[in-house]
Amino acid sequence: MGVSGLRVYDWPTADGLSGGTPHLHLACAEAYVVVAGSGAVQTLAPSGYAENPLEAGDVVWFPPGTIHRLLNFDGGLRITVIMQNGGLPEAGDAVFTFPPEVMADPEAYARAAVAADPAAARARRDLAIDGFLRLRRHGAQALADFLVAAHRLIAPRLDDFEKRWRAGALAAAGETGEHLERLRRGDLSHLAQARVRKAEPEDRLGMCGRLQVYPLLPAP
C-alpha cells in the first residue's frame, strides 16, 4: 500500500468551489481517512454522479474507474490517503479528466499533466475541472469516450505497470503466503526480523493538494 498525507488545495475554481484535481485510476483502488476539516468528494462513474460529505473521522474508498474530485469547504481539509499497489499510481495509473481535445493528443496531455510549481498545479487542476464539468453535462456517452481515451493514454505503460505490481503488491502477498507456510511447519524464523521502522515524508505538489509522501519501505 502507498500512504501519504494530503492538505487539500483551497484554491477557488470556475464553479465557485475550492479543492483538488479530478482524476481516476485505471488499476488501483483508493481510500481517504479524513483527519481534519470539512469538505466533500464528488465522484463520477458508470453508476452515476454522487457527492459525499467529508469530516474528521470519515473513511471513504472507491475502486478503479471512479472519477473523483475533492472539495475543501473550510480551507482545512486534511486526509490520509491509502493507495492500493503502492508505486503504481505514481507510475501513471492516474489519468486527469482533461477535455477531449487534450485527451486525444498524448503530447498535449503530457504537457498539461506537469506541475512543477503552484501556478502549473493550479492550471492543471482548472483544466481537469473543465473536462470534469463537461463529463457531468454530457452524460454516459461522454464518460464512455473518456474511459477509452484514458486507456489509450496508459496502454503503452502496461508492461511497466505489471513489472511494478509483480515486484511490489504481488511479492508482498506472496511473502505472507510464505509466512503462513512457515507457521504451519512451526518455523518461526521470520519473526526474528521484527523491528520498528520510521518513514520520513517528502513534500510535493499532488493532484488534490500538498502531499507528504511516505516512501515504500523495503522488506527487512
C-alpha positions as CSV (number, residue, x, y, z in Angstrom):
1,M,0.0,0.0,0.0
2,G,1.0,3.6,-0.6
3,V,0.4,6.1,2.2
4,S,0.5,9.9,2.0
5,G,-0.7,12.9,4.0
6,L,-2.8,15.4,2.0
7,R,-3.7,19.0,2.6
8,V,-6.4,19.6,0.0
9,Y,-5.9,22.7,-2.1
10,D,-8.1,25.7,-1.1
11,W,-7.8,27.5,-4.5
12,P,-11.2,28.5,-5.8
13,T,-12.4,27.1,-9.1
14,A,-14.6,28.1,-12.1
15,D,-17.7,26.7,-10.5
16,G,-17.2,28.6,-7.2
17,L,-15.8,25.7,-5.2
18,S,-12.4,25.0,-3.8
19,G,-10.4,21.8,-4.0
20,G,-8.3,19.4,-6.0
21,T,-7.9,18.0,-9.4
22,P,-10.5,15.5,-10.8
23,H,-8.9,12.2,-12.0
24,L,-9.3,8.4,-11.9
25,H,-7.2,5.3,-11.5
26,L,-7.4,2.5,-14.0
27,A,-5.9,-0.3,-11.9
28,C,-5.8,0.8,-8.3
29,A,-8.4,1.4,-5.5
30,E,-8.0,4.4,-3.2
31,A,-9.2,5.2,0.3
32,Y,-9.5,8.5,2.2
33,V,-9.2,8.8,6.0
34,V,-10.3,12.3,7.0
35,V,-8.0,13.8,9.7
36,A,-9.3,17.3,10.0
37,G,-11.5,19.9,8.3
38,S,-14.7,19.5,6.2
39,G,-15.3,19.0,2.6
40,A,-16.7,16.5,0.1
41,V,-15.7,14.2,-2.6
42,Q,-17.6,14.3,-5.9
43,T,-17.5,11.1,-7.9
44,L,-18.5,10.1,-11.4
45,A,-18.7,6.5,-12.7
46,P,-20.9,4.4,-15.0
47,S,-23.2,4.1,-12.0
48,G,-23.8,7.8,-11.9
49,Y,-22.7,11.0,-10.2
50,A,-22.5,11.4,-6.4
51,E,-21.3,13.8,-3.7
52,N,-20.3,12.5,-0.3
53,P,-19.6,14.9,2.6
54,L,-16.3,14.5,4.5
55,E,-15.5,15.4,8.1
56,A,-12.9,14.3,10.6
57,G,-13.2,10.5,11.3
58,D,-14.9,9.7,7.9
59,V,-13.4,6.9,5.7
60,V,-14.4,6.5,2.1
61,W,-12.9,4.3,-0.6
62,F,-13.6,3.6,-4.3
63,P,-12.4,1.1,-6.9
64,P,-10.6,1.8,-10.2
65,G,-12.7,3.7,-12.7
66,T,-14.2,6.1,-10.2
67,I,-13.5,9.7,-11.2
68,H,-13.1,11.7,-8.0
69,R,-12.8,15.4,-7.1
70,L,-12.1,16.6,-3.6
71,L,-13.8,19.8,-2.3
72,N,-12.3,21.8,0.6
73,F,-15.2,23.7,2.4
74,D,-13.3,25.3,5.3
75,G,-9.8,25.5,4.0
76,G,-8.6,23.0,6.5
77,L,-9.4,19.6,4.9
78,R,-6.6,17.1,5.7
79,I,-6.7,13.5,4.6
80,T,-4.5,10.4,4.9
81,V,-4.6,8.7,1.5
82,I,-4.1,5.0,1.2
83,M,-3.5,3.6,-2.3
84,Q,-3.6,0.1,-3.5
85,N,-0.5,-1.2,-5.3
86,G,1.9,1.5,-3.9
87,G,4.1,2.8,-6.6
88,L,1.8,2.0,-9.4
89,P,-0.4,5.1,-9.2
90,E,2.7,7.3,-9.2
91,A,3.9,5.5,-12.4
92,G,1.0,6.8,-14.4
93,D,-2.1,4.7,-13.3
94,A,-3.9,8.1,-12.6
95,V,-5.4,9.9,-15.5
96,F,-6.7,13.5,-15.3
97,T,-10.1,14.5,-16.6
98,F,-8.8,16.9,-19.3
99,P,-11.1,18.0,-22.1
100,P,-11.5,15.6,-25.1
101,E,-9.2,17.6,-27.3
102,V,-6.3,17.2,-24.8
103,M,-7.1,13.5,-24.1
104,A,-6.8,12.8,-27.8
105,D,-3.3,14.2,-28.0
106,P,-0.7,12.3,-25.9
107,E,1.9,15.1,-26.2
108,A,-0.7,17.8,-25.2
109,Y,-1.8,15.6,-22.3
110,A,1.8,15.1,-21.1
111,R,2.5,18.9,-21.2
112,A,-0.7,19.7,-19.3
113,A,-0.1,17.0,-16.7
114,V,3.2,18.5,-15.5
115,A,3.0,20.6,-12.3
116,A,6.5,21.9,-11.4
117,D,5.2,24.8,-9.3
118,P,1.9,26.0,-7.7
119,A,0.9,28.0,-10.8
120,A,1.3,25.0,-13.0
121,A,-0.5,22.8,-10.5
122,R,-3.4,25.2,-10.4
123,A,-3.6,25.4,-14.2
124,R,-3.6,21.6,-14.4
125,R,-6.4,21.5,-11.8
126,D,-8.5,24.0,-13.6
127,L,-8.1,22.2,-17.0
128,A,-9.2,18.9,-15.4
129,I,-12.2,20.6,-13.8
130,D,-13.2,21.9,-17.2
131,G,-13.2,18.4,-18.5
132,F,-14.9,17.0,-15.4
133,L,-17.8,19.5,-15.7
134,R,-18.2,18.6,-19.4
135,L,-18.4,15.0,-18.5
136,R,-21.2,15.7,-16.0
137,R,-23.1,17.8,-18.5
138,H,-22.8,15.4,-21.5
139,G,-23.7,12.1,-19.8
140,A,-22.9,8.4,-20.3
141,Q,-21.5,8.5,-23.8
142,A,-19.0,11.3,-22.9
143,L,-17.9,9.2,-19.9
144,A,-17.5,6.1,-22.0
145,D,-15.5,8.1,-24.6
146,F,-13.3,9.4,-21.8
147,L,-12.6,6.0,-20.4
148,V,-11.5,4.8,-23.9
149,A,-9.2,7.8,-24.2
150,A,-7.7,7.2,-20.7
151,H,-7.0,3.6,-21.6
152,R,-5.3,4.7,-24.8
153,L,-3.0,7.0,-22.9
154,I,-1.8,4.4,-20.4
155,A,-1.7,1.4,-22.7
156,P,2.0,1.9,-23.7
157,R,2.9,1.7,-20.0
158,L,1.1,-1.6,-19.1
159,D,4.3,-3.7,-19.3
160,D,5.9,-1.4,-16.8
161,F,2.8,-1.4,-14.6
162,E,2.9,-5.2,-14.5
163,K,6.6,-5.2,-13.5
164,R,5.9,-2.8,-10.7
165,W,2.9,-4.9,-9.5
166,R,4.9,-8.1,-9.5
167,A,7.8,-6.6,-7.7
168,G,5.5,-4.8,-5.2
169,A,2.0,-5.8,-4.3
170,L,2.2,-9.4,-5.7
171,A,5.6,-10.0,-4.0
172,A,4.2,-8.7,-0.6
173,A,1.2,-11.1,-0.9
174,G,3.5,-13.9,-1.7
175,E,5.6,-13.2,1.3
176,T,2.5,-13.5,3.5
177,G,1.9,-16.9,1.9
178,E,5.4,-17.9,2.8
179,H,4.9,-16.8,6.4
180,L,1.8,-18.9,6.7
181,E,3.5,-21.9,5.3
182,R,6.4,-21.5,7.8
183,L,3.9,-21.2,10.7
184,R,2.2,-24.5,9.6
185,R,5.6,-26.1,9.9
186,G,6.3,-24.5,13.3
187,D,9.1,-22.4,11.7
188,L,9.3,-19.1,13.5
189,S,12.5,-17.8,11.9
190,H,10.8,-14.9,10.1
191,L,9.8,-13.5,13.5
192,A,13.4,-12.7,14.2
193,Q,13.2,-9.9,11.7
194,A,10.7,-8.0,13.9
195,R,11.6,-4.3,14.2
196,V,10.1,-0.8,14.1
197,R,11.0,1.4,11.1
198,K,10.1,5.1,10.6
199,A,9.5,6.7,7.3
200,E,10.4,10.4,6.6
201,P,7.9,12.1,4.2
202,E,8.7,14.0,1.1
203,D,6.7,17.2,0.4
204,R,5.4,17.7,-3.1
205,L,2.5,19.2,-5.1
206,G,0.0,16.5,-5.7
207,M,-3.2,16.1,-7.7
208,C,-5.5,17.1,-5.0
209,G,-3.3,19.1,-2.7
210,R,0.0,19.4,-1.0
211,L,1.3,16.0,-0.2
212,Q,3.6,14.4,2.3
213,V,4.5,11.2,0.5
214,Y,6.0,8.4,2.6
215,P,8.4,6.1,0.8
216,L,7.6,2.5,0.3
217,L,9.7,0.6,2.8
218,P,11.8,-2.3,1.5
219,A,11.5,-5.7,3.0
220,P,13.6,-6.2,6.2
